[in-house]
Amino acid sequence: MTTATTPRTITVDDVTVTTDHMGRAYAVIPDDVARRLTAASLEGVDPEARGYFAQESIAHPADSWVALTVRVIFEALLASPEVADDVHEWGLSQYRTWDGGTFFGFIVGESGWDMNTRWWRDEPRNRDLVVHGCATIEPRSRRHLAGTCRF
């Protein structure tokens, strides 16, 4: 008999915000959290789909670990100088006002990111550390979807 482990709760201090050498924003998070978010970002996505078909993950409930974790990542992004300079560019401009937004950057686990070179570390081998899609929290204007999280 196996028991499910409770996912770890992260804080803003657990998130490192950086940019790559092209100026794109990255949220670097602990590997165990990245693996769970990566799995969540693929829930509901057809693994046989080829190319880009605008597939989204399932909507994770507003009170789920996934949505709460993405909110912590959004808070860390908004507190960082890399993103705070232009929140419109990264899709988070309405998060504080409307409780929703989309991060047009990358979320990656610590082992998948090289802080010195500001680039991916062995990306093919670390795919389980790369959250797929853009993290989105639905704004409160979406009524029954408000607060849900999609990728």
Wavefront OBJ file of the C-alpha trace (Angstrom):
o trace
v 0.000 0.000 0.000
v 1.370 3.388 -0.979
v 0.423 6.696 0.513
v 0.364 9.917 -1.440
v 2.835 12.461 -0.181
v 1.590 15.926 0.553
v 3.117 18.380 -1.916
v 5.538 20.837 -0.438
v 4.319 24.386 0.007
v 6.745 26.995 -1.285
v 7.207 30.619 -0.338
v 8.334 33.605 -2.364
v 11.844 32.997 -0.958
v 11.928 29.576 -2.676
v 11.525 31.196 -6.112
v 14.496 32.704 -7.912
v 13.559 35.114 -10.672
v 16.111 35.593 -13.405
v 16.404 36.206 -17.119
v 18.217 34.357 -19.851
v 20.780 36.017 -22.110
v 17.915 37.194 -24.360
v 16.067 38.940 -21.536
v 13.246 36.392 -21.127
v 11.951 35.887 -17.584
v 12.355 32.602 -15.681
v 11.024 31.475 -12.328
v 13.459 28.892 -10.954
v 11.867 26.685 -8.302
v 12.869 23.610 -6.286
v 13.021 20.424 -8.368
v 10.346 18.517 -6.439
v 7.891 21.378 -6.935
v 8.838 21.704 -10.617
v 8.194 17.999 -11.211
v 4.698 18.229 -9.715
v 3.897 21.405 -11.673
v 5.214 19.838 -14.871
v 2.913 16.849 -14.374
v 0.004 19.214 -13.646
v 0.778 21.245 -16.771
v 0.369 18.104 -18.879
v -2.898 16.895 -17.327
v -5.535 16.809 -20.037
v -3.067 17.413 -22.885
v -3.157 14.788 -25.633
v 0.278 13.117 -25.606
v -0.220 12.077 -29.246
v -0.842 15.615 -30.506
v 1.751 16.790 -32.977
v 2.628 20.415 -33.580
v 0.913 23.344 -31.952
v -2.802 22.927 -31.429
v -3.290 25.409 -28.553
v -3.839 22.623 -26.070
v -4.276 23.593 -22.464
v -4.105 21.537 -19.347
v -7.202 20.859 -17.310
v -8.388 23.660 -15.042
v -6.930 23.058 -11.589
v -9.294 24.319 -8.843
v -8.576 27.673 -7.231
v -7.866 26.077 -3.853
v -5.652 23.308 -5.266
v -1.941 22.950 -4.568
v -1.249 23.804 -8.229
v -3.158 27.115 -8.205
v -1.761 28.141 -4.821
v 1.797 27.338 -5.952
v 1.397 29.347 -9.165
v 0.123 32.275 -7.089
v 3.313 32.148 -4.983
v 5.363 32.141 -8.204
v 3.379 35.152 -9.494
v 4.038 37.006 -6.227
v 7.771 36.290 -6.506
v 7.795 37.456 -10.121
v 6.003 40.697 -9.279
v 8.415 41.361 -6.398
v 11.486 41.005 -8.611
v 13.137 43.874 -10.467
v 13.406 41.713 -13.614
v 9.622 41.606 -13.980
v 8.502 44.667 -12.004
v 10.089 46.959 -14.614
v 7.474 45.907 -17.170
v 4.693 43.675 -15.853
v 2.749 44.174 -19.102
v 5.470 42.387 -21.043
v 5.190 39.298 -18.831
v 1.378 39.186 -18.677
v 1.016 39.906 -14.975
v -0.173 43.514 -15.142
v -3.725 42.751 -13.989
v -2.888 40.161 -11.360
v -2.988 42.582 -8.409
v -6.245 44.207 -9.576
v -8.185 41.259 -10.993
v -6.552 38.259 -9.240
v -5.682 36.733 -12.576
v -3.070 36.778 -15.273
v -0.731 34.759 -17.423
v 3.026 34.495 -17.043
v 4.603 34.669 -20.498
v 7.909 33.325 -19.291
v 9.296 30.003 -18.108
v 9.062 27.978 -14.908
v 11.902 25.507 -14.432
v 13.406 23.384 -11.674
v 16.776 24.333 -10.171
v 18.625 21.356 -11.703
v 17.354 22.280 -15.157
v 18.749 25.819 -15.081
v 22.334 27.044 -15.047
v 22.481 30.333 -13.126
v 26.013 31.088 -14.372
v 25.303 30.780 -18.083
v 21.645 31.840 -17.694
v 20.564 28.980 -19.921
v 19.062 25.498 -19.820
v 21.111 22.704 -18.307
v 20.848 19.477 -20.318
v 17.259 20.241 -21.351
v 16.482 16.913 -23.034
v 17.333 15.023 -19.846
v 15.550 17.515 -17.578
v 12.191 17.746 -19.359
v 10.439 16.717 -16.158
v 11.661 20.008 -14.639
v 10.220 22.283 -17.336
v 6.624 23.395 -16.783
v 4.778 23.311 -20.114
v 2.723 26.218 -21.386
v 2.098 29.600 -19.834
v 0.891 29.503 -16.233
v -2.506 31.205 -16.039
v -4.719 32.118 -13.103
v -8.217 32.975 -14.318
v -9.338 36.465 -13.164
v -12.325 36.923 -10.878
v -14.350 38.233 -13.842
v -14.449 34.656 -15.178
v -16.991 33.796 -12.441
v -17.085 29.993 -12.145
v -13.498 29.704 -13.440
v -12.114 32.480 -11.207
v -8.875 31.479 -9.523
v -8.475 28.251 -11.454
v -5.074 27.524 -12.923
v -4.234 26.316 -16.428
v -1.063 25.909 -18.402
l 1 2 3 4 5 6 7 8 9 10 11 12 13 14 15 16 17 18 19 20 21 22 23 24 25 26 27 28 29 30 31 32 33 34 35 36 37 38 39 40 41 42 43 44 45 46 47 48 49 50 51 52 53 54 55 56 57 58 59 60 61 62 63 64 65 66 67 68 69 70 71 72 73 74 75 76 77 78 79 80 81 82 83 84 85 86 87 88 89 90 91 92 93 94 95 96 97 98 99 100 101 102 103 104 105 106 107 108 109 110 111 112 113 114 115 116 117 118 119 120 121 122 123 124 125 126 127 128 129 130 131 132 133 134 135 136 137 138 139 140 141 142 143 144 145 146 147 148 149 150 151
